[in-house]
Amino acid sequence: MRLRSATFATCFIAICAGSASAQFQPMQPMQPPQPQQQPPCVQEFFKLRDDAEKKAAAIKAANDRKISPREACPLFGALLAAQNKMLKYTNDNGVWCGIPPQIADQLKQAVAKVSEIRTKVCQAASAPAARTPTLSDALSSPVPDSDNIKTGRGTFDTLTGNPLGK
């Protein structure tokens, strides 16, 4: 299973995370703009977002290298964990920090999508790989043993006399 659908999902996640940060604007006081640091809650949200974006970028880079599902499964697990942290932080601190409710909704959708893709990728990773036959398999004849040798009378059993007999 190639990770083409995973690339689409990863791009979707990165877009969601990007749009989440674009829509998030901390409450500004009604005074002339002054150089001001962001509140600690906003800085923490941006750290969590940056972590999720790094993990999404790692999945995209891995997809470009065409890695196996076995290698991709932990990457999706890490992305899902990062997004869950971001969602939990948004749910816990969104009101007092000024994070719009749309951000939480977008994060819920992204978490659901990544969880679905992670499940599929990890199932593909745990499935035994189908072994393709080798030339040696194709050229070798079956070894006779008691399971594949038929005994008894056949249609043209001429040793007993009648080829069309019982």
ChimeraX attribute file (.defattr): number of C-alpha atoms within 10 A of each C-alpha:
attribute: neighborCount
match mode: 1-to-1
recipient: residues
	/A:1	12
	/A:2	13
	/A:3	20
	/A:4	13
	/A:5	12
	/A:6	21
	/A:7	19
	/A:8	12
	/A:9	19
	/A:10	26
	/A:11	17
	/A:12	16
	/A:13	24
	/A:14	20
	/A:15	14
	/A:16	18
	/A:17	24
	/A:18	15
	/A:19	13
	/A:20	20
	/A:21	17
	/A:22	10
	/A:23	13
	/A:24	18
	/A:25	13
	/A:26	14
	/A:27	11
	/A:28	10
	/A:29	7
	/A:30	6
	/A:31	6
	/A:32	7
	/A:33	8
	/A:34	6
	/A:35	6
	/A:36	7
	/A:37	8
	/A:38	12
	/A:39	11
	/A:40	10
	/A:41	18
	/A:42	20
	/A:43	12
	/A:44	14
	/A:45	22
	/A:46	16
	/A:47	13
	/A:48	19
	/A:49	22
	/A:50	17
	/A:51	18
	/A:52	24
	/A:53	23
	/A:54	15
	/A:55	23
	/A:56	27
	/A:57	17
	/A:58	17
	/A:59	25
	/A:60	20
	/A:61	13
	/A:62	17
	/A:63	20
	/A:64	12
	/A:65	9
	/A:66	15
	/A:67	15
	/A:68	16
	/A:69	22
	/A:70	15
	/A:71	14
	/A:72	21
	/A:73	21
	/A:74	15
	/A:75	18
	/A:76	24
	/A:77	17
	/A:78	17
	/A:79	26
	/A:80	22
	/A:81	16
	/A:82	22
	/A:83	27
	/A:84	19
	/A:85	17
	/A:86	26
	/A:87	24
	/A:88	15
	/A:89	16
	/A:90	22
	/A:91	15
	/A:92	11
	/A:93	15
	/A:94	19
	/A:95	11
	/A:96	8
	/A:97	17
	/A:98	15
	/A:99	23
	/A:100	16
	/A:101	13
	/A:102	12
	/A:103	22
	/A:104	19
	/A:105	15
	/A:106	17
	/A:107	21
	/A:108	17
	/A:109	14
	/A:110	24
	/A:111	21
	/A:112	15
	/A:113	18
	/A:114	22
	/A:115	17
	/A:116	12
	/A:117	19
	/A:118	23
	/A:119	15
	/A:120	15
	/A:121	23
	/A:122	18
	/A:123	14
	/A:124	17
	/A:125	17
	/A:126	11
	/A:127	10
	/A:128	8
	/A:129	8
	/A:130	6
	/A:131	6
	/A:132	7
	/A:133	8
	/A:134	8
	/A:135	8
	/A:136	8
	/A:137	10
	/A:138	8
	/A:139	8
	/A:140	8
	/A:141	8
	/A:142	8
	/A:143	7
	/A:144	8
	/A:145	8
	/A:146	7
	/A:147	6
	/A:148	9
	/A:149	8
	/A:150	9
	/A:151	7
	/A:152	5
	/A:153	13
	/A:154	12
	/A:155	10
	/A:156	12
	/A:157	14
	/A:158	12
	/A:159	8
	/A:160	9
	/A:161	9
	/A:162	11
	/A:163	13
	/A:164	10
	/A:165	12
	/A:166	8
